[in-house]
């Protein structure tokens, strides 16, 4: 995915020392954030990163470009396996987050997806290291209050609820639109505004059904109180076939939950 650097902080957060957001800069390994690791004290994750290969204690005191520059002029003398190295960095990032509660709170509360890219002449260049973003995202999800999320159909998390008309999910089928609605929109017989009105009317009409009503209230209770009454820990994710950000009833359903019960929305899950 190619990101627009001008939208850093609007549609996403770039984890980058020169990013536009304070949170993105903080999450960068370059940032001066002292940490106490299993290998001792370091002034930054960047310093620790290079120390693991050099074991030069000067790196304990460095951060940002100084740490990177110093390491580039040294010869690597100590080798860990790739997984050993990654695990140590993951632990260091976790320590960094846990010892900065204000930033941790900011990370937990934002719904914007994280990205990691450099910016050259106004253009984004992917910086790689997706495993770092995956760790930060996992950490964020583990510490988030349960929320409602959305995703495309191939999302496979255990909180997945299929709300497609073809689906057989015992909960999801209660929120699926009708074939007439789907084909009407697809064939141009109804427009999006009409579909929206029809879908919300359908949800209101179904409220008279006891199973539908009790299931809906159970979902609301689970998301707002953190209970697991319907067996979906850490929130729920409504899935449908529509591409992300296209008009889709999964987004209409989220708005319905928000309007009626002020249920928090965690955004569209990445695949």
C-alpha positions in Angstrom: 0.0 0.0 0.0 1.4 3.4 -1.0 0.7 6.1 1.6 0.4 9.8 1.1 2.8 11.6 3.4 0.6 14.6 3.6 -2.1 12.5 5.3 0.2 11.3 8.1 -1.9 11.8 11.2 -5.1 11.9 9.2 -5.5 8.4 7.6 -2.6 6.7 9.2 0.3 7.2 11.6 3.8 6.9 10.1 6.3 5.4 12.6 9.2 7.6 11.6 11.6 9.9 13.3 10.6 12.6 10.9 6.9 11.8 10.9 4.2 14.4 11.4 2.7 13.0 14.6 4.2 13.0 18.1 3.1 9.4 18.5 4.7 8.3 15.2 8.0 9.9 16.2 7.8 8.3 19.7 7.2 4.8 18.2 10.4 5.2 16.1 13.4 3.2 17.4 15.4 6.4 16.9 13.6 8.3 19.7 15.4 9.1 22.9 13.5 6.9 25.3 15.6 5.3 28.0 14.8 1.6 28.6 15.9 -1.1 31.0 16.3 -4.3 29.0 17.4 -7.8 30.0 20.8 -6.7 28.8 20.9 -3.5 30.9 20.3 0.2 30.4 20.0 1.9 26.9 19.0 5.4 25.9 17.1 4.1 22.9 15.9 1.0 21.1 18.1 2.0 18.2 21.2 1.9 20.4 20.1 -1.5 21.7 19.5 -2.8 18.2 23.1 -2.2 17.2 24.6 -3.2 20.5 23.1 -6.7 20.0 25.5 -7.1 17.1 28.5 -5.1 18.3 28.4 -5.4 22.1 30.0 -2.0 22.2 28.8 -0.2 25.4 29.2 3.2 23.8 25.9 2.3 22.1 24.1 2.3 25.4 24.3 6.1 25.5 23.4 6.8 21.9 20.1 7.3 20.1 18.8 8.5 16.6 21.2 9.0 13.8 24.2 9.1 16.2 23.6 5.5 17.1 23.2 4.4 13.5 26.2 6.3 12.3 28.4 5.0 15.1 27.4 1.4 14.4 28.0 1.8 10.6 31.6 2.5 11.3 32.0 -0.6 13.4 32.5 -4.3 12.6 29.8 -6.7 13.8 31.3 -9.2 16.2 28.3 -11.0 17.8 25.7 -12.9 16.0 22.2 -13.9 17.2 19.8 -15.9 15.2 17.2 -13.8 13.5 14.4 -14.9 15.8 16.6 -14.3 18.9 17.3 -10.8 17.7 13.7 -10.0 16.9 12.5 -11.3 20.2 14.9 -9.1 22.1 13.8 -6.0 20.1 10.1 -6.9 20.6 10.8 -7.1 24.4 12.6 -3.7 24.2 9.7 -2.1 22.4 7.2 -3.5 24.9 9.3 -2.0 27.8 9.5 1.3 26.0 5.7 1.4 25.7 5.0 0.2 29.2 7.3 2.8 30.8 5.6 5.7 28.9 2.0 5.5 30.0 0.9 8.7 28.3 2.1 7.5 24.9 0.7 4.0 25.6 -2.7 5.6 26.3 -2.4 7.5 23.0 -1.6 4.4 21.1 -4.5 2.5 22.7 -7.0 5.2 21.9 -6.1 5.9 18.3 -7.9 4.0 15.6 -5.6 5.0 12.8 -3.5 2.2 11.3 0.3 2.3 11.6 2.7 2.6 8.7 6.5 2.7 8.4 8.0 4.6 5.5 10.6 7.2 4.7 9.8 10.4 2.8 12.0 11.6 0.0 11.1 14.7 -2.0 7.5 14.4 -0.8 7.2 10.7 -1.8 6.8 7.7 0.5 9.3 4.8 0.3 8.4 1.7 2.3 10.9 1.2 5.1 10.2 -2.5 5.6 10.5 -4.1 9.1 6.8 -5.1 9.0 7.4 -7.4 12.0 8.0 -4.3 14.2 4.6 -2.8 13.2 3.0 -6.2 13.7 4.4 -6.3 17.3 3.2 -2.8 18.1 -0.2 -3.6 16.7 -0.5 -6.8 18.6 0.5 -5.0 21.8 -2.1 -2.3 21.1 -4.9 -4.8 20.5 -4.0 -6.8 23.6 -4.4 -3.6 25.7 -7.4 -2.1 24.0 -10.8 -2.2 25.5 -13.1 -4.4 23.4 -14.5 -2.7 20.3 -16.4 -3.3 17.1 -14.2 -3.7 14.0 -14.8 -4.3 10.3 -12.8 -6.2 7.8 -13.0 -7.8 4.3 -14.3 -11.3 4.1 -10.9 -13.1 4.2 -10.1 -11.8 7.7 -9.8 -15.0 9.8 -9.6 -13.8 13.4 -11.5 -15.6 16.1 -13.7 -12.5 16.6 -14.9 -12.7 13.0 -18.7 -12.5 12.4 -19.8 -13.1 8.8 -22.7 -10.7 8.0 -23.0 -11.5 4.3 -26.3 -12.7 2.9 -24.6 -16.0 2.0 -23.2 -16.5 5.5 -24.3 -19.1 8.1 -22.9 -17.4 11.2 -25.6 -17.7 13.8 -25.1 -14.1 14.9 -24.0 -12.6 11.6 -27.1 -13.7 9.6 -29.2 -11.5 11.8 -27.5 -8.4 10.3 -27.3 -9.6 6.7 -29.2 -7.6 4.1 -31.7 -9.2 1.8 -30.9 -10.5 -1.8 -33.4 -7.9 -3.1 -31.4 -5.1 -1.5 -28.1 -6.4 -2.8 -29.2 -7.0 -6.4 -31.1 -3.8 -6.5 -27.9 -1.8 -5.6 -25.8 -4.0 -7.9 -28.2 -3.5 -10.9 -28.7 0.2 -10.3 -32.3 -0.1 -9.4 -31.7 1.6 -6.0 -28.9 4.1 -5.0 -26.8 4.1 -1.9 -29.1 6.4 0.0 -32.1 4.2 -0.7 -30.1 1.1 0.3 -29.1 2.8 3.6 -32.7 3.6 4.4 -33.8 0.1 3.6 -31.0 -1.5 5.7 -31.8 0.6 8.8 -35.5 -0.1 8.4 -34.7 -3.8 8.2 -32.7 -3.6 11.5 -35.5 -1.7 13.2 -38.1 -4.2 12.0 -36.0 -7.2 13.1 -35.9 -5.7 16.6 -39.3 -7.3 17.2 -37.6 -10.7 17.0 -36.6 -11.9 20.4 -33.4 -13.7 19.3 -32.3 -10.7 17.3 -32.9 -8.3 20.2 -31.2 -10.5 22.8 -28.2 -11.2 20.6 -27.8 -7.5 19.8 -27.9 -6.5 23.5 -25.4 -9.3 24.2 -23.0 -7.9 21.6 -23.4 -4.4 23.1 -22.8 -5.7 26.6 -19.7 -7.6 25.5 -18.2 -4.6 23.7 -19.0 -2.0 26.3 -18.2 -4.0 29.5 -15.6 -6.4 28.2 -17.7 -9.5 29.0 -17.6 -12.5 26.6 -21.2 -13.5 26.7 -21.2 -14.4 23.0 -17.8 -16.0 23.0 -15.8 -13.4 21.1 -12.9 -12.0 23.3 -11.4 -8.6 22.6 -14.3 -7.3 20.6 -16.0 -8.3 17.4 -15.3 -7.9 13.7 -18.0 -7.7 11.1 -16.9 -9.0 7.7 -18.3 -8.7 4.2 -17.0 -9.1 0.6 -16.9 -5.3 -0.2 -13.4 -3.7 -0.6 -12.3 -1.6 2.3 -13.7 1.9 2.4 -16.3 1.2 -0.4 -20.0 1.6 0.4 -20.9 -1.5 2.5 -23.5 -2.5 5.0 -20.8 -3.4 7.5 -20.1 0.3 8.0 -23.8 1.0 8.2 -24.1 -1.6 10.9 -21.3 0.0 12.9 -23.0 3.4 12.7 -26.2 1.8 13.9 -24.4 0.4 17.0 -22.7 3.7 17.6 -25.9 5.7 17.3 -28.0 3.5 19.5 -25.5 2.4 22.2 -22.4 4.5 21.7 -20.3 1.4 21.0 -16.7 2.2 20.2 -15.4 1.5 16.7 -11.9 0.3 16.2 -11.7 0.8 12.5 -11.1 -1.5 9.5 -8.7 -4.3 10.3 -5.8 -4.8 7.9 -5.3 -8.2 6.3 
